[in-house]
């Protein structure tokens, strides 16, 4: 088995979160010295000028990042009109922020059930959301809110123009016995 290929796949799938050194050793079932050698070999492979990404260490985590010299091209991609559409996940994140602002990224993640860091960053770059402060929670996470550009993008005059949500109250859910309501004999 080609462990360098497996490591590359792990780092790719982990994305912005990266993979800790301990996790790499555990998943690949290798000791510290071979794991360090594997990381060094992969880093050397991506240092080649033909690659647009490099392997970097942040604390105990390793992840792929784009080369600094490619920054202006990446900005063009993010800002391009061709890439002006919003993915389903971006729309979900926007809806969560619009109806719950100000809100932290971890709260967005909790509602969606998946990591939203990439989507939040993309929406900040598109200026549809912005940092509106810091939470009082431990670590003082960033609070996000919508922007005027968000209103323009969706043709809204104000947030009051957002469709009203028909939320089910928790008490209604707790009092409903789904088994009896669906399977009760007449």
N, C-alpha and C positions, 0 to 999 in steps of 0.2 A: 504494500500500500504506500502511496506517495503522501507522506505526512505534510509536506510543504503545500501540496494541493489542498489537503483537508484544512489546514490552518488558514489558507487564503479564503476558502469557502466560509469558514467560521467567522472570520473578520468581516467578510462581505455581508453576511446575513446579520451580524450584530449591528452593523451600521454605526450611527453616531454614539451609541452606548459603549461600543468597544467590548473587548473581552479581557478579563483579568488574567494575570499570569497563572494564578492558581487554577482557574477554570480551564485554561489551555492545557496545563499538566494533567488535570483530572479527565478531561474529555479525550485527550490523545493517549492517556495512560502512559505517560513518560515522566521521567525524573527532571529535576531542575536544570542540570547541565545540558541534556539534549534539547530541552525546551528553549533554553537561551540560544543555543546554536541554531535551532530551527527558525527562531525569530530573527536572528542576525542574517541568516541565509535569505529569508524572505525580504527583509529590508534591503539587502544588497541587490536583489533581483529588481526591486522597484526603484532603485536609485538611478537606473538606466534612463537616459534622456528620452527614450521612446515611450515611457510611461507617464501618464498624467496624474498618477496618485503615488503617495509614499506611505510607508508604515511609520507611525509615530507612537511614542509612549506618553501617556498622560496619567501620572500617578502610577497605579498598579495596572492600569488598563492599556491595551494596545488597540489601535484602530487605524483605518485607512483615512487619509485626508488628501485633498487636492494640493498640487504643487502651487506654491505662492505665485510663481511667474504666470500661472494661468488665470489669475483672479479676474482680470478685466474681461476675459471671454466668458467666464462663469456668470459674471454680473450681466453681461449682454443676454445670456440665455434666460436668466431670471426676469429681466426687464423686458424681454422681447414681446411684441404684440402677438406673435404666433403662439406663444405659450400663455395667453391670457385666460384660457379656460380654467375652471376650478374642478378638481377631482371630487369624487364622492366623499372622500375622507376630509378634504378641505372644507366642503360644504357642511359636513357634520360638525367640524371644529368651529366654524363660523356661527352656526346655529347655537351651539352650546355657549359660546362667548356672548352672542347677542342677547340671549335670554337669561344669562346668569352673571353678566359683568358687574363688577370686576371679579375675575376668576383666575386661579393659578393653573399652570400647566398640569400639575399633578391632579387637580380636581377634574380637569378635562379628561385626563387619562382614566380616572376612576369612573367617569360617566361612560366613556367609550369602551373601556375595557382593554385598550391597547395603547401603546406609546404614541404620543402625538407631537413629539419634539420637532420632527422634520416638518410636519404640516404647520405648526405654529410659526417656525422660522420662515417658511415660505410665505405665509400670510403677512408676517411682519414686513418682509421684503417687498411684497405687493402693496404694502401700506393699507391693507384692509383692517388690520388690527394694530394696536400699539401697546407699549408698556404704559400703564396708568398709575403705577405705584408699587409699593412693596407690602406684602402681607405681614401681619403680626405673628404668624406661625414661626416655629423654629426654622432657622436658616433664612428667614425673611425672603420667601420666594416672590418672584415677579408676579404682579397682577396684570391681566390683559383686558382690554376693552376694544370696542369697535371704533372706527374712525369715520370722518365725514366722507372719505372715499368709499367706505363700505356702503353708506347710504346712497351715494351716487351710483355705485355699481349695480345696486338692486332697485334703483329708482324710487327710493323712499325719501320722504321729507324729514321724518324723525323716527326714532325707535318706536314710537307709539303706532306707527304704520305697520309694524310687524304683525303677521297673523297671530291671533290669540290662540293659545294652547289649551286644549281640553284635557287637563291633567286629572288623573284618577287619584282621589285622596287615599292616603295610606289606610285610613280607618275603613274605607269601602272595601279595600283589598282584604284586610284582616277579617272582616265580617262575612266574607263570601267563602262558602265551602264549595270549592270547584267540583269536588267529586260528587257530592250530593246534588248539585245543581245540574250536572250533566248526566249522571248515571242513576239517578233516583228512579225507582220504579213507580209507575202511576197507580 
